[in-house]
């Protein structure tokens, strides 16, 4: 049965899109690590060594799950969704604590909190939407 996106479903589509996006952000953080990235005077990206390693790891794991089939991508999406939901709450409740933990100097850019929330919602949707693959 064809399930849509490249022979997969929502979870595989999520894995392709968010895996590539997290790898791109990790590379962009490395390229701009000395000065960060601002847009209209608002910080968009800030480098933190652990934060960058996490972005690379998330990108690799999520993208890799696209190759494991829909069922595997759903499992990874569920785990990523729960973890990023917790990270989003941490960002909202204690942003400076999170920034210190992941090695970001200064204030945590609000863009990270927004992206972490979007990641959580998309991953949870991808992980729990539709019927399970057999």
N, C-alpha and C positions, 0 to 999 in steps of 0.2 A: 504494500500500500504506500502510495506517495503521501508524505505528510507535509509537503510544502517546501520551505526554504532549503535548497540544495539537498533534498532527500531527508530532511529532518523537520523538526518542529520548532516551537517557540524557544525551547532551551538551547538548541544548537544555534539558532539565530542570535540569541543573547550571547552565547559563548564566543561566536565570531566577532560580534560588534564590540562587546566590552573587553574581550581579550586583547584585540588590536588597540582599542582606545587606551587601556591601562599601560600597554607597552609603549605607545606613543607618548603618553604623559611621562613615563619614566625616562624615556630618551630626552624629551624636552626639558625635564628637570635637570638632567645631567648637563645639557648644553647651556642652560641658563643658571647653573648652580651658584656662580659668584655674585650675580646681581639679581636673580629672581626674574619674574615676568610680571609686568604691570600693564594694566589696560585702563587708560584714562585716570591714572593716579591711584588705581585700586590694585592691590597685590592679587595676582591670579595664581602664581606658582611660587613656592619657596622651597629651597632644597633642605632636606634633612636626610642624612645617610640611611638611617633605618627606614624612613618613610619611602625613600627611593627604592631600596631593596624590596620592601613590601609591594610597591607598585609593580616592579619587575616580576616578583613571584606570583602575584594575583594575575597579571597578564598572561604569564606562561601557563599557569594551572587552568585558568578559565578558557584560554584559547585551546589548550591541549584537550580539554573536555569535549570540544566540538568534534574531535576525532574518535571519541569513544562511543559515539552514538547518542541518541536522544535520552536514553535512560541514564547514562553516565553524566551527560550534561545537566540533567535535572538534579541529580544528587549534588554535584558541585555547585549549581545555582542555589540550592537550598542552604548549603553550608555558607556560601558567600553572603547570601541574603541575611541570614541570622547574624553573622559576624559584623557585616556592615551596618546592620540596624543598631547593634551595640555600640559600634564606633560612632555612628551619627549621634546617638544619645550622649556619649562621652564628649563629642565635639560641642554639643549644645550646653551641657551641664558644666563642663570644665575644660574649655578649649585650651587654656594655657597648659594644663596638665598633659593633655594629649600632645601639644606642640613640643613640650619638653621631652616627653617619652620618645617621640619619633625623631628628635634631633633638629627640629625646626627652630632657628634663632628668631626671637621676636614673636609677634602675634601670629596665630594661625589664620591664614586667609579664609574668608567666608566661603570662597569658591570650593574649598575642600569639603566643607560641611554640606554644601549643596550637592556636590558630586557624590559624596558618600551616601547621602539620602537617596539620590536617584539610583545609584547602584543597588542599594538595599531593596528598593521597591521593584526595580526591574528584575533583580535576581529572584526575589520571592515570587513574583508573578511567573517568571520562566520556570521556576522549580516546582510550582504547585498548579500551574494552569493546565487545562486539558486532561485528557486521559493518559494513564501511564502506558509506556511502551512495553511490549512484551519481549 
